[in-house]
Amino acid sequence: MRQKEKSRLTIVGVIPARSGSKGIPNKNIRHLCGKPLIYYTIKAALASRFIQRVIVSTDSIHIADIAKAYGAEVPFLRPAELVMDETPRVLVIRHAVRLLEQQYGVKNDIVVTLQPTSPLRTAEHIDAAIKLMLRTKAQRVVSVCEAEHSPCWMRRLEPQGTLIELMPQRKKYARRQDLPKIYRLNGAIFADTYPALMKEDLQNSKPTAFIMERKDSIDIDDELDFQVAEMLLQKCRIPTKPHRSATETLGPSR
């Protein structure tokens, strides 16, 4: 584990890992390269220089035991009303943060949400995102990667079978190289200040983007994702390029 940064700020990492999964049963603890999927996120969070405490929010005693075995804390189990398919992630994180505050007297300045379905996200990614947040004084930082396909070339199908542009534009792009860069959320990192996390309109906020490489951005949702992640994890990792901030790449936030 790397040496922790000395900071006046209290930073917690929360890993949401419920037991239910329609697509892949027991996805969060299914083995990937010999380890439960959640192991990779716990490992990265514990190795972060900034995160001082790693909490797993789960409704499962089995997942809790696995998480504890790898060094995470599971100070409480998530209630049944917060494990539904339609339960927003932010409600789960708020629940964990409030319980930490109420039961243990711990109030965190920054909350970093780390989904276990991003096994290629590393401690270096986490730390770079937090440093971006501190440097820019952003209230919210989310990880993104360049989209695999541009919506500029996407079409939707009408009932009669004809294709029309998804995003009608004045300018037509003949070459892929001329397309404007488009980014998508990759689900790996969500960092929020405590006040921002507790705002009701959190989902309507304008976060600062932390840009990751596509090869590090796999978000496991189906069997193919598992196969790709296994292939990437088995290969010798090549050092990633220096991380870019949104202000360097996307322009200043408004």
C-alpha positions in Angstrom: 0.0 0.0 0.0 1.3 3.4 -0.9 2.0 6.0 1.8 -1.1 8.1 2.6 -1.1 11.8 1.9 -1.4 14.0 5.0 -4.5 16.1 4.6 -6.9 18.1 6.7 -9.8 16.7 4.6 -11.5 13.5 5.5 -12.0 11.3 2.4 -13.9 8.1 2.3 -14.3 5.6 -0.5 -17.7 3.8 -0.7 -18.1 0.7 -2.8 -21.8 -0.2 -3.5 -22.2 -4.0 -3.9 -25.6 -5.4 -3.6 -26.3 -9.1 -3.9 -28.9 -9.0 -6.7 -28.0 -9.0 -10.4 -30.3 -9.9 -13.2 -27.7 -10.1 -16.0 -25.0 -12.0 -14.2 -25.9 -13.8 -10.9 -23.6 -12.8 -8.0 -21.7 -10.5 -10.3 -19.9 -8.5 -7.7 -18.2 -11.6 -6.2 -17.9 -13.7 -9.4 -14.2 -14.7 -9.9 -12.2 -12.7 -12.4 -8.6 -14.0 -13.0 -8.9 -16.0 -9.7 -10.3 -13.1 -7.5 -13.8 -11.9 -6.7 -14.7 -9.0 -8.9 -15.0 -6.7 -5.9 -11.4 -7.4 -4.9 -10.0 -5.2 -7.6 -11.9 -2.1 -6.4 -11.1 -2.8 -2.8 -7.4 -3.2 -3.7 -7.4 0.1 -5.6 -9.2 2.0 -2.9 -6.9 0.8 -0.1 -3.9 1.7 -2.2 -5.1 5.3 -2.8 -2.9 7.9 -1.2 -6.0 10.1 -0.3 -8.8 7.7 0.7 -8.5 7.1 4.5 -11.4 4.6 4.9 -12.9 2.1 2.5 -16.5 1.2 3.1 -18.6 -1.5 1.3 -22.3 -1.0 1.2 -24.0 -4.3 0.8 -27.1 -6.2 1.8 -25.3 -9.6 1.7 -23.5 -11.1 4.7 -21.5 -13.3 2.2 -20.3 -10.2 0.2 -19.6 -8.5 3.5 -17.3 -11.4 4.7 -15.4 -11.3 1.4 -15.0 -7.5 1.5 -13.7 -7.7 5.1 -11.3 -10.5 4.1 -9.7 -8.1 1.5 -9.4 -5.2 4.0 -12.6 -3.2 3.5 -14.9 -2.2 6.3 -18.6 -3.2 6.4 -19.9 -1.5 9.5 -23.6 -2.0 8.5 -25.8 -3.9 6.1 -27.9 -2.0 3.5 -31.6 -2.1 4.2 -33.9 -4.0 1.8 -35.5 -0.8 0.4 -32.1 0.2 -1.0 -31.3 -2.9 -3.0 -34.0 -2.7 -5.7 -33.0 -2.6 -9.4 -34.4 0.9 -9.7 -32.7 2.3 -6.6 -30.6 5.3 -7.6 -26.9 4.9 -6.6 -26.9 8.3 -4.9 -29.4 7.1 -2.3 -27.2 4.2 -1.5 -24.2 6.4 -1.0 -26.1 9.0 1.1 -27.3 6.2 3.3 -23.8 5.0 3.9 -22.4 8.5 4.6 -25.3 9.4 7.0 -24.8 6.2 9.0 -21.1 6.8 9.3 -21.9 10.3 10.6 -24.7 9.2 12.9 -23.3 6.0 14.4 -19.6 6.7 14.3 -19.3 10.5 14.5 -17.5 10.5 11.2 -18.3 13.4 8.8 -16.5 13.2 5.5 -15.4 16.1 3.4 -15.2 14.2 0.1 -17.0 10.9 -0.8 -15.6 8.8 -3.6 -18.0 6.3 -5.0 -16.2 3.3 -6.6 -18.4 0.7 -8.4 -17.0 -2.9 -8.2 -17.8 -3.4 -11.9 -14.7 -1.3 -12.9 -11.8 -3.7 -12.2 -9.3 -1.9 -14.4 -9.6 1.4 -12.5 -6.5 1.7 -10.3 -5.3 3.6 -7.3 -3.5 6.0 -9.7 -6.8 6.8 -11.4 -8.5 7.5 -8.1 -5.7 9.7 -6.8 -5.5 11.6 -10.1 -9.3 12.3 -9.9 -9.1 13.5 -6.4 -6.1 15.7 -7.2 -8.1 17.2 -10.1 -10.9 17.9 -7.7 -8.7 19.6 -5.1 -6.8 21.6 -7.8 -9.9 22.9 -9.5 -12.0 23.2 -6.4 -14.7 21.2 -8.2 -17.8 20.1 -6.2 -18.1 17.0 -8.3 -15.7 15.0 -10.5 -16.8 12.0 -12.6 -14.7 9.7 -14.7 -15.3 9.5 -18.5 -13.7 8.1 -21.6 -13.9 8.8 -25.2 -17.1 7.2 -26.7 -16.6 4.2 -28.9 -19.1 5.5 -31.4 -20.1 9.1 -32.2 -23.8 9.9 -32.1 -23.1 12.1 -35.1 -23.3 9.0 -37.3 -26.0 7.2 -35.4 -29.5 6.7 -36.8 -32.8 5.7 -35.4 -35.3 3.4 -37.1 -38.8 4.6 -37.9 -41.8 2.2 -37.8 -41.8 1.9 -41.6 -38.1 0.8 -41.5 -36.4 4.0 -42.7 -33.4 5.4 -41.0 -33.2 9.1 -39.9 -30.4 10.9 -38.1 -30.4 10.6 -34.3 -28.9 14.1 -34.0 -29.7 16.2 -37.1 -26.8 18.6 -37.8 -26.0 21.3 -40.2 -22.5 20.1 -40.8 -22.1 16.6 -42.3 -19.0 14.6 -41.5 -17.6 12.4 -44.2 -14.6 11.1 -42.3 -14.3 9.6 -38.8 -11.2 11.8 -38.1 -13.3 14.9 -38.6 -15.9 14.0 -35.9 -15.9 16.0 -32.7 -14.7 14.1 -29.7 -17.5 12.7 -27.6 -17.2 11.4 -24.1 -19.3 9.0 -22.0 -19.4 8.2 -18.3 -17.5 5.1 -17.7 -18.8 4.4 -14.1 -15.4 4.0 -12.5 -15.2 7.1 -10.3 -17.7 9.6 -8.8 -16.1 12.0 -6.3 -18.4 14.5 -4.5 -17.9 17.0 -1.7 -20.3 16.3 1.2 -22.5 19.3 0.4 -22.7 18.4 -3.3 -23.6 14.8 -2.5 -26.5 15.8 -0.3 -28.1 18.2 -2.8 -31.4 17.0 -4.2 -30.4 18.2 -7.7 -27.1 16.3 -7.7 -27.9 14.5 -11.0 -28.5 17.9 -12.7 -25.1 19.3 -11.6 -22.3 20.0 -14.1 -19.4 17.9 -12.9 -15.8 18.2 -13.9 -14.6 15.4 -16.2 -11.7 13.1 -15.3 -10.6 11.5 -18.5 -9.5 7.9 -18.6 -8.2 5.6 -21.3 -10.8 3.4 -22.9 -8.8 0.3 -22.1 -9.1 1.2 -18.4 -12.8 2.0 -18.6 -14.5 -1.4 -19.0 -17.7 -1.5 -16.9 -18.7 -5.2 -16.5 -22.4 -5.7 -17.4 -22.4 -9.0 -19.3 -20.4 -12.1 -20.2 -18.5 -10.4 -23.0 -17.4 -7.7 -20.6 -16.0 -10.4 -18.3 -14.1 -12.0 -21.1 -12.6 -8.7 -22.2 -11.6 -7.7 -18.6 -10.0 -11.1 -18.1 -7.9 -10.6 -21.3 -6.8 -7.1 -20.3 -6.0 -8.1 -16.7 -3.9 -11.0 -17.9 -1.8 -8.8 -20.2 1.2 -6.9 -18.8 -0.2 -3.4 -18.1 1.4 -0.6 -20.1 1.8 2.7 -18.2 -1.1 4.9 -19.1 -0.6 8.4 -20.6 -0.6 11.3 -18.2 -4.1 12.1 -17.1 -5.8 15.1 -18.6 -8.2 17.4 -16.7 -11.4 18.6 -18.2 -10.1 22.1 -18.2 -7.2 21.0 -20.4 -9.2 19.0 -22.8 -12.8 20.0 -22.7 -12.3 23.7 -21.9 -13.2 25.4 -18.6 -16.4 24.4 -16.9 -19.2 26.9 -16.9 
